[in-house]
Amino acid sequence: MNAIALRIGVRYCGGCTPRYDRVAAVEYIRRNLPHGVELVRREDDAGMVLIVAGCKTACADRTGLEGKVVQELTSETDAITFIEYIRRNRNSWASVPTGNDLEA
Amino acid sequence: MKNDRIALKTAEEYEESLRKLNLVVYMFGERVKNVVDDPIIRPSMNAVAMTYRLAHMPEHEDLMTATSHITGRKINRFCHIHQSTDDLVKKSKMGRLLGSLTGCCFQRCVGMDALNALSMVTYDIDKKYSTEYNRRFLNYLQYIQDNDLVCDGAMTDPKGNRSLAPHQQMDPDLFLHVVEEKKDGIVVRGAKAHQTGAVNSHEIIVMPTISMREEDRDFAISFALPSDAEGITYIMGRQSCDTRKLEDGSIDRGNQFFGGHEALVVFDNVFVPWERVFMYKEYEFSGQLVEQFASYHRQSYACKVGVGDVLIGAAQTAAEYNGAEKASHVKDKIIEMNHLNETLYCGCIACAAEGHREPSGTYYVNTLLANVHKQNVTRFPYEIARLAQDIAGGLMVTLPSEKDFRSPVVGQWLDKYYRGRADVPTEDRCRILRLIENITMGTAAVGYLTESMHGAGSPQAQRIMIARQVNLKQKQKVAKQLCGIKE
């Protein structure tokens, strides 16, 4: 039994001049997310979308994200803040339906 | 490419598609039997392949892909017609990204610029003459997008005597021209010089090279052909230190993976079907096509910012390996390199952000700023390269070969006497110096320096454009008002 309370879609900017290692930051988040929360590629299955931008310009395309909960990462420290944010709100995520694969 | 909504080849599919071409390529006086695996050409293919590989990477797809305005499919941005200033900005960013990951010219921008320029010119010719060039072009564009193809944008004719117009040349072939008109197409003859990435391309898009008058109407033609069409021959250009790629070992190459290439492309009585002809003797549009292509292509020199990123990284590393990174003058030189490099970036972003929509619907760069950007590119990479050589030290050009380092007799002395900091292997020090040599004097200097000077038009071409576009009268008017001059 593996209950998934929240799927978070990851959308990167293109990475022209990133100020930090965006892929490493996402991996760090993945490893430190609380049980029941996971990062996914498919945004249509996601209850939240994390924009991973290499700088404060955060030029990643927002098309298709209307109506979704969107969080933005523009630095390494944002990764820590994001994990804390998810942990702090983990109980409220438990009731967020995130698609047909809510429970596996 | 199995998904109906996505038209992206993988890097592996791209390589395989090149193997199916039957290109006639000559190098060192002999026909190249296997173009894709030739050790001198291969690094340039690797660089183009990066334009495919990155398009599949989540962390780069936002820059590397776009949505086709004709099919709605996800396509490689190099096949895209710009639909907004955001598209133009992302084009500049994509150029920097690819330059920063390859350290060289990745060759695919020229085709993108040709496609975008033709999307506007074919539309404008049709408006005037009720021709069908734009329909032909859009059919062709969809073929390019659906198959994710690399296009060589071929503009530069050999030009012969520069003081003479095309029709005045002693040999008319010095400008590519139509030699025969048939029911089903035309026959052309001539050549295009300095063709970047030509033998890594699936298609070749030909454009006239200068503004033309009525007497030159046979030279005012634009068309596209498969790169292996009958009658096309490629003669590879030499690059400084090119045969190092044939040597054993890897250190002396500098860049282990990537490179660029140029070729002279000869069209010896080549047939072009009408469906592939996009301009035919509408000489008054040749200047527009040249200007619009050139302005896009001057923006494309965003790539040099990326190569500059690599060179700055190499210079800083060399300073650290030499134990000199804390010297104030070295720090200051690194700052200066960054200052120049980011100033270049300002230009390519600005001309994109200040772009506008043309009647065809295509978004076009701010041409004044695109020319200012390219003018900067004719200068700053040289200064950045000078500073990199300053930091690297003379060893960059006096290093013995890798074979000497591997020699059981003298190798130990080289390892001993050419060590910098004790904790850095001598080989690593050699590798970073060879990379700086590669970019500033070797094969990659073709792209980083001389191409920066002459590619997309030599410096004077930009100065003419700058002079034409600044509003000098307005500047004078305000100056006179402010100091009390009454007219």
Interface residues (C-beta under 8 A of the other chain):
Chain A: V10 R11 Y12 C13 G14 G15 C16 T17 R22 V23 R41 V52 C59 A60 D61
Chain B: P58 E59 H60 E61 D62 L63 M64 D86 V89 K90 K93 M94 R96 L97 S100 D309 Y345
